[in-house]
Amino acid sequence: MRIFVSGPSGVGKSTVIAELLRRHPEIVLSVSYTTRSPRPGEVHGVHYFFVDDAEFDRMLERGAFLEWASVHTNRYGTSNEWVASKEAEGLSVLFDIDVQGVAQAQAQGSAGVYIMIVPPDLETIEKRLSGRGTESAAALAVRLANARTELARHDMYDYLVVNDELEEAIADIEAIIRAQACRRENVKGELKWLQRIA
């Protein structure tokens, strides 16, 4: 199963994802290819697959990416082959992905469940971001504007999960994943005998 999770900065997406991965070893986080250099402590194949621009271009030319984006001066992409290899192992792949990546995945017809984590209100995002104490007033205004832009695209998603209480948000996503696993097409695909009598 493919689980696409988005959410604006300050919504608590990273915390929710980290906890889901800790609780569910059958779910793995998608590992992207990137043209940026490794940071201290980052391991090739664990945090990212580090490639040069020429290799990234070759991958683009052969349609290797489920989705990709340019961020500042670097590029990031999710390999179709890597995702398929994890699915062949019986694992579900969770994508920590922005709205542009979701649009690309959907344009390619990537089946899966699309979840946006949303705040109970915009004031909560502002409070969480300003509470970090790491943003200037100008940077905070940009992040809030970006949050509004992302949240305005909520119709792209199958589910909206409100992250007001962390445990409730995690339980909601777990319920969505369980329900997705029980969808007719997913169960029928697993049970060959059921396909024969249909």
N, C-alpha and C positions, 0 to 999 in steps of 0.2 A: 504494500500500500504506500502511496505517496501522500505525505501530509505537508501541505504548504501553510506556513504560519507567518503572518505579517502583523505589523503594529507600529504606530508612531513612536518616536523617541520619548522616553519617560513613561510608557505604558506598562513596563515591567515584563516585556517579551522575553528578554534574555534570562531572567529569573525563572519564568514559567518553563521555558524550553530546557534549561539546565535541570530543573526538577523532574520534568517528564523523562528526560534521558537517564537520569539517575534511577528512577523507579522502573523503567521499562527497557531492559537490555535487548529486547527484540526490535527496538527502534534505534536507528543510527542517524547521526547528523550528517547531512550532505557535506562533502568536502569539495570545495571549489578549486578550479585552476586559477592562477593569478600570474600576472606579469610583474608584480612588485617583488622586491627582495625580501627574504625572510627576516623577521625581527628576532632579537635574541630569545632563545628558548623555543622558537617555532620549528616544527619537524615536518619535512617533506612527506606528504601522504597522510599526515595526521591532522595538521591544522589547515594546510593548503597543499596543492600540487604546484610547485614553483616552476614556471616555464618562461622562456624568453619570448619576445614579441614575434619572432619568426615562427616559433612553434604554435603560438596562439593563433597566428594568421592561418597556418596550415589546418589547424583544427576548425577554424571558422569556415574555411573553404570546403572542407568535407562534411560540413553540417554536424559537427560533433557535439554541439552544445544544445542542451534543453533550453537554456536561457543564458544570456551574457549581458554585461554592462561595462561601460567605462566610468570609473570613479576617479576624479581628479586626473592624474596622468597614468593610471594603471587600469588594467582590464581584469574582469573576473568572470568566470563561466562555470556552469555545471555540466559535467560530461554525461551524455546519455549512456555511454558504455559503462561508466562507473556505477550509475544508478541501477542499470539492468543487472550488473554483477551482484549488487547487494540484494536485489529482489530475488535473484536466482538462489541466493543463500537462505531465502525465507525471511529476510529482514524487511521491515518497513523503513522508508527513508523520510526523514523530516527535513524540510527546507526552511531555513531562516531567511526569508526573502522579502524584498520590497515590492511595491505595487507594480513597478515596471517589469520586474522578473515574473510576477504572476501573469501579467498581460501576455508576455512572451510564451510562457508555459501553456496558457490557455489557447493561444493562437496556434500552437503546435498540437493541440488536442491531447495534452497530457492529462490522463485520468488521475483522479485523486480527490482528496478533500481539501478545500480551501477555507482557511480559518483566519479571520482578522481579530486580533485582540484590541479591544477598545476601552477607553476609560469610562467611568460613570458620568463624567462631565469634563469639559475643557479646563475648568479650574483645577482639577486634580492633576492634569498633565503639567500645568504651569507651576503648581505647588511642588510637584516631584522634581521638575527640572531646576527650579530656583533653589530648592532645598539641597541640591548637590553642591552648590557653591562653586561650581567650576565654570560657569557661563557668565560672560559679560552681558549687560542689558541688550546690546545689539545682537549677540549670538543667541540669546534666549528668544528674542523676537523672531529670528530666522527659524529656529527650531519649532516655535509655536505655529508660525505660518506654514511650515512644511507639514506639521501634524494635521492642520486643518485640510491641507491639500490631499494628504493620504486618506484621511477619514472620509473625505467627500467621495472617495472611490469605493466605498464599502459594498456597493452593489455587485462588485466583481466576485464576492466571496459567498460560499455556501452557508457559512456560520459566522456570527458575531459573538464573541465571548467577552463579557464585561469583567475586567480585572479590578474589582473593588476589594475583594478578599482573595488572597493568593490561593488558599486551599480550594475555594469554590471554583476559581478559574481553572485550576488544574483538573478538578473533578469533572467540570464541564467538557474539557478537551478530551479527557479519558472516555467519557460517555460518547462523544462524537466519534472517536476512533473505533470504539466497540460497535457502535451502530453501523458505521461504514463497513466494518468487517462482515456484518450480517446482511448486507444488501444482497438482494437476489443474485445479481450478476457475479458477485464475488464468491458467494457460497456455491453457486452452480458451476463456476469455473474450477472449484476445488473438488467437487464430487462428480467424478466421471460417470458413475452409475446413474446419477440423476439426469445427466445429459442424454443418456441412452434411452430413458423412458419418456423424455419430454416430446 
